[in-house]
Amino acid sequence: SNNNPLDDSRFNGSDQTGFEFQRYTLFGEYESLYKALMTQALGKEITDEEFFPRIVYCHLEQGIYLLFSEYKHQGNRSKLYTYLLNQC
């Protein structure tokens, strides 16, 4: 699996999991802040159409992948939670 947050090879523009995210549910009144942070992290300007849903989807997928990898490494939920809490 490619760890590039812009690797959108799995993104086909349609709902893949049975869940549909609404922009306001994810970002609330802070969508422009999240878009600015993502723009800075990617080092390039992004359009609204690129940002949502494509880049947001890829970012969420990357986070899920990283959390699942850490879960497998820790061995169970309790150890994962303890590890994550100690990272703060």
N, C-alpha and C positions, 0 to 999 in steps of 0.2 A: 504494500500500500504506500502510495506517495504521501509524504507529510506536508506537501505544499498546500497552504490554505486556499490557493486558487485552482487546485486540481478539481475541476468540475466534471470529470469524465463520468461520474455516476449521476450527475444532475441532468434530468431530462425535462425539467420545467413542469412536471406534474407531481401531484401528491403521491408519495411512494409508501407511506406508512399507515394511511388511514387518518392521519392528523393533519390539520391545516393550521398554520400559524398566521395570525393576524399581526400586522405591523405594530399596532398600538399595544397588543398583548405582550409582545417581546420588548418593546422599547419605551412605551408610555410617552411622556412628553420629551424624552431625551433622545429621540431618534437622530437628530442632527449631531448630537455629541458622539453617539456610537459610529455614525458614518464618518465623522471627522477622525476619530481614533483609528478606524479601519483604513481610511485613506492614508493616514500617517504611517501605519504599520506596513501597508503595501507599498508605500513610496510612489504612489501614482494617483492621479485624479480618477474617481469612479463616478459613473452616472447613477441616477436613482434606479434605473433599470438593471444595472449591474449589481448594485448594492442589495436590492431586495427583489427577488428571493435568492438569486444565484450565489452571491458572496456570503450572505447570511447562512444559507444552507451549507455551503462548504465549511464555513467556520464552525457551525454546530456539529457537523459530521466529524471534523477534526477533533473537537472537544470530546465527543462521545468515544472516538477511537482511543484518545489518550487516557480517558478515565477507565475504559475497559481494559486497556493494557496494564494500567496500574492496579486495577482490581485483580487481574490474573496474577500479577507479581506478588501482591499482598496475600492472596489466598482465600480471603473471605471479606464480607462486608464490614465486620467489626474492625478488622485490621486496616482496611481501606479508610474507614471513617477516622480512626485514630491517626493514621498517617496524614490524611488531609488536614485534620485539625491542628496537627503539629507543624504544618507548613505555614500557618498564618503568623 
